[in-house]
Amino acid sequence: MRILFLLCDAFGVGGTVRTTFSLASALAAIGHDVEVLSMFRSAERPVLPLDPAVRLRWLVETRPSHEDFAKDDPRQQQAARVFPLQEGRYKAFNLLVEQRARAYLYRSDAQVVISTRSGLIAYAAEFAPDHMIRIGQEHLTRRMNHKGLRAEMRRHYRRLDAFVTVTASDAEDYRTHHRFGRTRLLHIPNGVPAPQVAPSHGRTPLVVAAGRLAKGKRFDVLIRAFAKVSAAHPEWQMRIYGRGPLRDDLRALVAELGLHNRVLFMGVYSPLEPEWAKAAIAAASSDREAFGMTLVEAARCGAPVISTAAPHGPAEIVRDGVDGRLSPVGDPEAFADALLELVGDEPRRLAMGAAAREAAARFDPAVVAGAYHRLFTELAAAKTRPLRRCTDAAHRAGRRLRTAAAGSRGLPTGADGGSDELAFGPLTHTTATVGDVDVHPNGDLVVRLPAAVCRDGELSLVCRRSVELEHRYPLPSPAPGASQVQVVLRRGADGLTDGPWNLFLARPGDAGEPLVAGMRETRTLLDAPPEGPDGVHVRLPYRKQDGFLALRVWHRRVHAEVGDVHIGEETITVAGRLIGAAFGNHQPVLRLHSHTEPTHQREVPVEPLDPHRFQVSLPVELMIRQRGAETDRWQLRLFHDLALPAVRPGRLLDDVVDKRTAYAFPALTVADAELGPVRVQAQYTTANELSLLVEPAEPAQIRARAAS
């Protein structure tokens, strides 16, 4: 069948986009003709992967600098008339997108239209021809929707052929509170693909959580719970993936609880599967959860899930005591107890992880696509019944009245809305080549590319630092039937020197096209830190902000790896480990260099704890009074032997490419009688080297800026 999905913005990274792309791809795989229509286009190409068999189109360009942005169209400033007023995205919609959506649906030859949010359900109900099978999906829950929206949507629900929730409990809630008439009400869960990485082995002391840093996700509960875990098991770390309005508040909470060495803020990662596969435990602390995509993603990667028993999704995903734990909503103590139970019992943790992975197979997109295929078949049969034809005739009569009224308001009627046709797309979403990278235990990098690129002639993988500095590695011929080709970058033999490298695919003499970042499998950097006889040699693949693939290389023959950083009232104490050398009879010192006055230097003695471990306490007063300017950054150099070159202390031996934003070090504010309030904060640089920022702090800003 010909299937049309309606999405708000297919170029984002939200759960609705992810699950829609997954379902669309799975339906295409079983022979359906599938198209995704995005109301808005906010980027050049989607962030999330979409099967090339699925067409992607768009209606309205949102980037003002883009040539397709309709800046002079007066409809940009006119309110939408069908999109529900109480819908969360109402302000983003206007008459332009509404008229284009109506015209597109009028012309579409789709047999099935699936709307993915309330406002788009209204569009399908009002604009889709009656011969189409109209399906509405609820990716939130009934109770999450505004009371006014629930009332407004009643008439639209009755225009559908089916209304699908993602949980059984939400379907029952709708059944209790709404009369759907002829509309079929059922639940089908979201689909989550099998991960393209090996499952978690469950032994890395790491808790992983992911989601929008917003009120409903209650990351504050999780952080407070982890404080109890950290006190009993200081070797465990927690990583929080995502962004949102509460980022600064949560970082301040981490600093307040002294968890800045244990809780990392990782930002947005895509794809997230390799990060779930690093976790020994996955955690979710929401007050409410419509479904729980992250729970299923983690379970598919073999991580047991500890979740609050939030309505509605978690209890339909996690089997308490079998493949995870369910904890009361909003209770940090109970959540901490559940975490401690699995942290302290490795055999049970591993058994739960295996059970989670097995049970989560029921959410495979092929299973979900099968359920939708059966629904299409049943609804198509119902469309042909005589009673239904009479019902549709009545609806068509009503539609003619609505169309006439709409025409009097300036909306396009029939085929007269054709002036917008060229703006509809289609969008080519497969032009860029996706590169996957595996970091092997011996330090080798394996870059995997689609075998199909080899049909384009002689190609090379290019690692480029600058116009003058690049290395080219010819692509091998793919093996018969292989889906990918591999290029191996040997540790110590690939010519990649210290610094960032961008990756391209190029023909001889050509600059090439950048590779899109795919899977980056980096867990070996946690399991076996990259130390060897040549010192520290880290090659870390990462995704840049523009979505392209890059490598960050660090090579230190002698290195001072920073460990915990403790913030006291008068000192900042740094613990670390010397690699590639040992402390001897000479007194080691840490030299502080002023960034604003490079000749401005101060030395602090270092305390060796053994031939390799050390700690150093940096007096706050020295950093304040001896700084080279009002705002200054002290750069650190460790001399383990004054007769040998200095070492730059930093944190390199893990898989975190940007520690500036990951670590939420507390800011120490000192009320100096002469200089006024001064703020001192440890920070990592872009090269992941430790530094100390000193700057004035206004009294009113002290609390607001601490740990920002």
N, C-alpha and C positions, 0 to 999 in steps of 0.2 A: 504494500500500500504506500501511497504518497503521504508522508507525515511532515507536518510543519510545527516546530517548537517556537514559541514566543518567549524571548528573554528581554530583560530590561537592558543590561549591558554585558554582552558576551566577552568583553575585553578586560573584565575584572578577575578577581581571584576568589570570589565568595563561594560558599558551599553550594548555592543553587546553580551557579555556572558549572562547577565541577561535576555535580551529579547529572545535570542536563547533557553536558558533553559526553559523559560516560554512557548514559542511556541512549543518546543519539547514535553513538558509535556502535553500541551493541545491537541496536535495531537495524542499522545498515549492514552489520555482519550477517544477519539472518535474512537478508534480501529485501528489506524495505528501502524505499527511496526517501531519504531524510534530508530535511533542510532546517537550519536554525536561522531565525530572523531576530536580530538584535535591534531594539528600538534606538539605541545610541551606539556610536563608535567613538571611543575615548583613547584609542591607541592604534598604531599602525597594524598590529597583528595581535591575536589573543595571547595571553600569558600561558594559559592552560592548553594541553595538547588536545587536538580534535582530529578524528580519523579523516583522511583526505576524501573518503567516500561521502562525507557529509558536507553539503554546501552551506556556506556561511554568508548571510547577507545582512545589510544594515539599513536603517532609515535616515537617521540624523547624525551628522558629524558634530561633535561637541568641542573640538579644539579650534579656538578662534583663528589661529594662524593657518589652518588647513584650507586648501583651495575649495573644498566642498562645504565649508561652513557657510550656512545661509544667513550671513550677518544682516542683509538688507530685507529679509523676509519679515513682514510685520507680524506674521503668526508666531514668531519667536516670543513676542511680548504679550500674546493673548492666551488666556487661561484655557486649559483643557476642559471639555464639557461633558465627557462621558467618564473619564478617569475619576474614580471616587475621591471625594474631597478629604476623607480621613485616612487615605492610604499614605504610608510612610514616604513614598517617592512622589507625592502629588506635585510638589514644587518643581521637580525636575521635568515634568511633562507640560506641554503647551499645545496650542492648536496645530502647530506645524507637525509634530510627531503624531498627533491624533489623526489628522487628515491623511497623512501618509500611511499610517497603520490601516485605516479604513480602506483606502484605495488598494493597498497591497492584498488585503484579505479578500476584497471583492474580485480581484483578478486571479487569485491563486487557484491552481488546479489541485491543491492538496485534498486528500480524502479525510484526513484527521488533523485537527489543530489542537495542540497541547499548550495551555497557558501556565506559566510558572509562578505567578503572583497575583494578588487580588485585582490590581488594576488591569492586568492583561487578561484576566478572566472576564472582566467587564467588556474589554474590547472583543474577545472571541464571542461572547454572548450577544453583543449588539451588532457586530460588523461581519462575522463569518456567515457565509451563505448557509441556508438550512440543510443543504445536502451534505455539508461537512459534519463529521463526528466531532463534537466539541467536548474537550476534556479539560477540566481545571485541576491543577495540582496545588495543594496547600503545603508549603515548605515551612510554615510556622505552625502555630496551633490556634484553635479557635480562641482560647483565652489570651493569647498574645496580641490578637487584633483588637483595635480600638472598638469600644461598644458601638459608636456611630458607624464604623465601617461594617461591623457585623450586620447591623440593620440595613445598611445600604446594599450589601451584597446579596441579600435574600432573593431579590428578583432576578439577579444575574445567575445565581446557582440553579434556579428553576429553568433557565434557558439552556443548560448544559445537558449533554448525554450522560456524562459521568463526572463525579467529583472524587478526587483521590487524595487521601491523607497519607502520611508516611508512617503512622503508627495506628495500631488497632484501638488504643485508648482514645486517641483524638477523634477517630471515626465515630466511636461510640458517643463522645461528647457532642459532636455535631448532630448525631442522630437524635440525641435527647433534646437539643435546643432549636433545631431547624426542621422545617417541613420541606423536603426536597421534591415532592411530587413525583414526576416521572423520572427525575434524574437519579441515576444509580450512584449510591454512596458506598465506597470501599476503601481499603487501605492497601498500598503496595510500598514496601520500604525503598529507600534510596539504594542505588547500586554503588559498590566500591570495587574497583578492579583489583585483581591479584597484584601484589607488589612486584616490581622488576628487580628486587634486591633479595639477598638471602635473609631469612628470618633472624630475629634477635636471638643471640645465644643466652641472654638473660643474666650475664655475669658482670657486665659493666655497671658500676655503682652509680646509676644515673636514672633520675625521674624526668620524664618529658611531658609537657603540657602544651597545648596549642589552642589558639582562639583569639577572637577580638578582645583587646584589652578594654573592656567595657563593663558596666555595672553588673549586668546579668550573669556574666561569666564567673564572678566572685573569685578572682585570683587572689584577693586578700585572704580569703579562707584558706586557700592552698598554701600561700606563703607562711601564714601563721602556723599551719599544721606542719610544714616542713621545718620550721624552727625547732620543733620538738624532735624531729628525726635527726637534724643536724647535730643537736646537742649529744645525742646518743651514738650517732654514727657519722663522725666528721668527715669520713672519706667519701660520703655520698654527695652528689651534686644534683641540682635541679635546673632544667632549662625550660624557659617559657618562650614559645614562638608566637609571633603575631604583633599587631600594632593596634593603637586605639587611643581614645581620649584619656584613659586613666594611666597611661604609661608613666608619666612623671610621679603620680601619686604612688604607684606600685614600686617604683624605684626608691622613692623616699621611705616606704615601709620596709623594704629590704635593708636599706641603710640603717634605719631605726632599730631593727632587730639584729643588726650585726651579721647579716647573712651575705654581705657583699662578696665574700670569697666563695660562696656556695651556690648562689642563685644567679643565673645569667639570663639576660634579655636578648634573645637571638634575632628579633625582628621577623620579617616575612621571609619564609623559605619556600621555594617551589622547584621541584616537587618535594613533598615532605616525607615520603616513604623512607628514604635512607636515614632520616633523623629518628623516626619511630623505631627503625630496626636497631638503633644504638641503645634504646632504652631497655632497662630491666623492668621498669614499671611505667605505665602511662597513667596520667591523672587528669580528672575533669571535675571541677567544683561548682558547676553552674547552679543557679537557683531554678532555672527552667531550661529545658532542652527539647526543641521540637522533634529532633531525631537523634543526632549525635554522630555526625559523619566522622569526627576525629576519633571517637571510640571504636568505630568499625575499622578505620584505617590503621589504628594502632594494633587492634586484634589481628588483622590480616597480616601484620608484620611480626606476630608472635609475642607481643607484649601483653601481659595481663593488665586489665584496666581497673583502677580504683576510681569510682565515680560517685557523686552524690545521687541519691535516688530522686532526681529532679523529674517533674512531669514534663514530657511523656516518654521520651525515647530511651533513657538508660536502662530502665527495668525490662525493656523488650530486647535489649542487646546484651547486657551483662547478666550472667547467671551467678547470683551471689554465692560465693564459696566454691564455685566450680571453675569459672574462667576469669574471675575478678571479684571485686568487693563493691557493695553498695553501702553508702554512708548517709546519715541524715543530712538534709540540706542545711547549710549555714552553721555547721558545728565543727570548728577547727580541731577540737579535742578528739572527737570521734574519727575525723578524717586522719588525724595523726596516728591514732591507734591502728587504723586499717593499713596505713603506710608501714608502720613499724612491724606489723605482723608479717608482711611480705619481705621487707628489708632483712628481717632477722631469720627468715626461713627459706633458704635458697631452694631446697628440693620442692617445696610447695609452690614457690614462685615459678620455677621452671615447668612444673606440671600444669599450673594455671595458664602459662603462656602457650603451651602446646594445645591445651583445650580451647583457648581463645581463637587460635589460628584455625583449628578445625571447624569450630562452630561458625566463624565469620564467613565461611565459604557460602553460606546461605544468602549472603548479600552480594554475590558475584553478579556483575552486570548481565551476564547471559541468563541467569535465573530471573532477574528483574525484567529483562526484555521479554522473556517467555511469558511472564504474567501480563505484561502490556499487550503482547501479540494476541493472547487469548481474549483480553478485554476488547481489542479492536474487532476481532472476529464476531464476538457476541453482540457488540453495539451495531456493527454493520448489518447483522441479521435482523436486529430490532428495527433498524431504519426502513427495512423493506416491508414491514407489516402494514396492512391496510389502515389499522387504527393510527399508527404513527404517521402515515401519509396525511390522514385527516388532521391530526394534531399539527403537523408541519404546515399544512395549508392555512390553518388559523394563525399560526405564528407569522407566516409570510404576509398575511393580510395586515397584521399588526406592524410588521416591519415596513410595509409600504406607507403606513401612516407616520411611523417614526422617521422614515427617510424624507417624506415630504416636509415634516417639521424641521428636520435637520437642514434641508436645503434652504429653508427660509432664514436659517441662522448663518448661512454662508459655508456650511460643510459641503464637500463634493458629493454629488448624487450620481449613482451609477458609474459610468465610465468617464464622467466629466472631471475627475480628479487626476487626469493623466499627466499634467504638467510636472509632477514630481517623479515621474517614472525613472529618470536617469540617476537619481540619487539613491536608488535602492540597492546598488551593488551590481553584480556579485563581488564578493571579496575573496581573493586568493589567499589562503591561509597556510600554504605549504611551501612557500618559496624559499624560506630559510632552512638550512640544514641543522638538525639537532645533533649535538655531540654529547655522548655519555663518557664519563671518566671513572675508572676504578684505580684506587691507590692500593698497590699490592704490599704485603708485609715486608718485602725486601726494598721497598722504596720506589720501585718501577711504577710508572703511570701507563695505563692502558686506555687509549682514546678509542671509543667505538663509534663508528659512523654508519649510516644506512648504506647497504651494499648497492642500492640503486644509483648512488652518486657516481659510481665507477663507470656507468654507461655514458657519462658526459666527457669521456676522454681522459687523458693523463692529468691526474690531480695530485696535489700534495697538501698535507697538513702543515700549516704555517704557524709558528710561534713567533710573535713579533713584540719587541720592546719599543722600537722606534723605526723610523724610515731607514736608518742606517744599520739597525741590529735586528736580524731575524734568523730563524733556522727553519729549513724545509725538510719534510719527511715524506717521501713518495708513498702514496696509498698502494697497498698490495692488491692483486686481483682477488676478488671474492671467491671463496670455495663454492662448488656447485650447491645450489639450494640455500646458501647462507643468506641471512637477512642483514648481517652487519659485516663490516671489515674492521680490522684492528690495527692501530699504530702504537707500538710500544716505545715509550720514552724511558731509556735506561737511566737509572740513578747514577750520576757522576759521569755519564757518557753522552748526554744529550746536548751539552753546551749551554744549558739554561742557567744563567748567572743570577745573582741576587736581585730581586725586584719583581714587579708585575709583568706578566706576559699575556697578550691578547691572542686568541686562537682564530685562525681563518682557514678556509678551504679555497685553494687557488690553482689555476693553471700555470704553466711555465711563463715567467715574465709578467704575470698578472698580480695585482695586489690582493685579489681574492675577496670573498664575502665572509663576514664574521659568522661564527658558529653560535647557534642558540644553545644556551645551557640546558642540558637534560639532566639525567641522573648523575649525581656525584657521590660515589661510594667511598667514604673517607673513614670508616670506622676503625681501620687498622691504625690510624694515627692515635686512637685512644687505646687500642689493645696492645700495640707495640710502638712506643714513641720512637721517632726517627733519629736515633743515635747510632753512631758507628765509629769505626777507627778514623774516619775523616771528620769527626765532630758531629755537629747537628746539621742535617740536610733535609729541610722540609720543602715539599712541593705540594701545594694545596690548591685543588681546583675549586672555583667559586663562580657564582652567578653575579654579574655586575647589575647595577640599577637598571640598565637598558635591556636586561635579559640575556645578554651575550656571555659567552664562556671565556673565562680567563684563568690563569695560574698565578699564584703568588709563591715565589721561591725565596727561601732563606737558607744561607749556607754560612755557618760559623764553625771554624775549627776549634775555637774556644768560646764558650757561651756561658752566661750566667742566667739560668732559668728562674724567673720570679715565681715564688709560691704565694703564701698568704701575705696580705697587707693589713696590718692592724693599726687602727686610728685611736690614739690616746689623747689625753688633754693637752700634753706638751710635746709629744713626739709622734711620728709616723714610723712604724717599725716594719721593715721588709725582710721576709725570709726568702731564701733561695738556695740554689744548688749550682755549683761550678762543674761544668762538663768540658772534657778535653784537656784539663789541667788539674792541679791540686794545690792547696795551700801549703806553703812551706814555712821556713823560719822568718820570713819577712812579714811585717805587719801590713795586712791588706787595708786599703782605704777606698772609700767611695768619694769620688770627686763630683761636685755639683757645678755645672756650667750654666751661667745665665744666658738665656736665649737672646735677650735684648743687648747684652754686653758680653760677647764671647770671652773676653779676657777676664771677666769677673768670675772668679772660681773660689770654691770653699771645699775643704776636705773634712770627712767624718770617718773615724775608725770603724772597721768592719770586724765583727766577732766571728771567727771560724768555730763551728761546732764540731767539725771533724774535717778530714782532708778535702771534703767536697761541699758540705752543707755550711751555710752561714746565715747570719742575721745582722742587720744594721738599723740603728735607731737614729732618725733624722730629727733634730730639734726644730720645732715649729718656729721658735723665736729667731733662729738663725736664718731660716728661709724668708721670714718677713722682713727683718731688719737689714739683711745683706743683699736683697734683691737689686737688680740693676735698674729697674724701672717700677713705676707704680703697679703696672700689670706685667708680670714676668712668668716665664716657665723655666724651671730648673731641669736641665737634662743631666742624666746620671751616667757616670763612667766608673766601672769597678777596676781597680788595680790590684790583682792578686799578688803581683810582684812588680815593684816600681821599675824594675829593669826591663819589663816586658810591656807590649802594647796593652792599652785599656780594653775592657770588655763592656759592651752596652747591655745592661740588664733588661730583659724583656721576657715575654711569655710566648713561646713558639711551639712548645711540644704538645699540641693538641690539634683539633680540627676547626677551630674558630678563627675565621680570617680577619674579623674586625673586632678587636677587644675594646676599642674606644666606647662603643655603644653597649657591648655585652655586659661589662662590669659596672655596677652602680656603687662606686666608692663613696662613702659619706664625705661631705664637705665639713671641714673643721673651721669654725668661725671664732676669731679671737678679737676681743674688744681691747685694742691697744690704746693706752692713754694718750699717746702722741699722734699715732697714725689713724686712729679711728678703727672701726670694725674692718677686719681683714679676713678674707676667705682663702683657705688652703685646701687643695684637693689633689689626691693622686689620680692620674689619668694615663691611659695608654695612648701612644701616638699612632699615626697611620701605619707605622712599621711594627706595631705591637711592642714598642719599647716603653718602659715605665718612665713617667715624668711627673713633675709636681707643679701645679698651677697656683700662683699667688696673685690675688687681685683684691681691690677694695670691695667691700660689701656694705651697702646701705642697710641700716637696721630694718627697714620695712621689707627688704629683699632677702634677708638672711634665711628665713624659713622657706620662702618660695623657691629659692635657687639652690638650696641644699640638695645634693645628689641629682641635680638636673642634668 
